[in-house]
Amino acid sequence: QKADAYRAELERTCRRIAGVDRASIEGTTVLMNFADYKPLPELKQIAREVGGTASWFLRTNNQRIAVKVRISIQGKDRYEIELHPDRGVVDEQEL
């Protein structure tokens, strides 16, 4: 129950980011869609912040986990990042 509550709160938090019109979490992947264009440096910053937060909120057995953040703009995939809590960014792709 606690994990479900954390997941729901994280989704609500992502939806509050300026410009986000959809946000959901599937497993350890955070999916966010922006209604309007955002420059890539801004998307990268948002992805890193959301990924760090998600790693903490989605942890199991008090162990932070690697998470993926996929950002789209107007439904088209734009940027994806995978973060590991101990190693930082382990994969990054502009889509």
C-alpha positions in Angstrom: 0.0 0.0 0.0 2.8 2.4 0.9 4.5 1.8 -2.5 1.2 2.5 -4.3 0.7 5.7 -2.4 4.3 6.8 -3.2 3.8 6.0 -6.9 0.5 7.9 -7.0 2.1 10.9 -5.4 5.0 10.9 -7.7 2.7 10.8 -10.7 0.8 13.8 -9.3 4.1 15.6 -8.8 5.1 15.0 -12.4 1.8 16.3 -13.7 2.4 19.6 -11.8 5.6 20.4 -13.7 4.9 23.3 -16.0 3.8 22.1 -19.5 3.2 18.4 -18.6 -0.2 17.2 -19.8 0.3 13.5 -19.0 2.5 11.6 -16.6 2.5 7.9 -15.5 4.8 5.3 -14.1 5.1 1.9 -15.6 7.3 -0.4 -13.5 10.5 1.6 -13.0 9.9 3.9 -16.0 8.5 7.4 -15.6 6.6 8.6 -18.7 6.0 12.3 -19.2 4.5 14.2 -22.1 4.8 18.0 -22.6 2.0 19.8 -24.5 4.4 22.3 -26.0 8.1 22.4 -27.1 10.8 22.5 -24.5 14.5 22.9 -25.3 16.6 19.8 -24.8 18.8 21.2 -21.9 15.6 21.9 -20.0 14.3 18.3 -20.7 17.6 16.9 -19.5 17.4 18.8 -16.2 13.8 17.8 -15.6 14.7 14.1 -16.4 17.6 14.1 -14.0 15.5 15.6 -11.2 12.5 13.4 -11.7 14.8 10.3 -12.0 16.5 11.0 -8.8 13.2 11.5 -7.0 11.7 8.4 -8.6 14.7 6.3 -7.5 14.0 7.2 -3.9 10.2 6.9 -4.1 10.2 3.6 -6.0 12.8 1.9 -3.8 12.2 -1.5 -2.5 13.5 -3.0 0.8 15.1 0.5 1.4 17.3 0.0 -1.7 17.1 2.8 -4.3 16.7 1.4 -7.8 17.7 2.3 -11.3 14.9 4.2 -13.1 14.2 5.3 -16.6 12.6 8.6 -17.5 11.1 9.0 -21.0 9.9 12.4 -22.1 7.8 13.1 -25.1 6.5 16.3 -26.7 3.1 16.3 -28.2 3.2 12.5 -28.1 6.5 12.1 -29.9 9.4 10.6 -27.9 12.1 13.2 -27.5 14.5 12.2 -24.6 15.2 9.2 -22.4 17.6 8.8 -19.5 18.4 5.9 -17.2 19.8 6.7 -13.8 21.4 4.4 -11.3 21.4 5.7 -7.8 25.1 5.0 -7.2 26.5 5.7 -10.7 24.3 8.5 -11.9 23.4 8.6 -15.6 24.1 5.2 -17.2 22.3 5.7 -20.5 21.0 8.7 -22.3 19.3 9.0 -25.7 17.9 11.8 -27.7 15.0 10.4 -29.6 
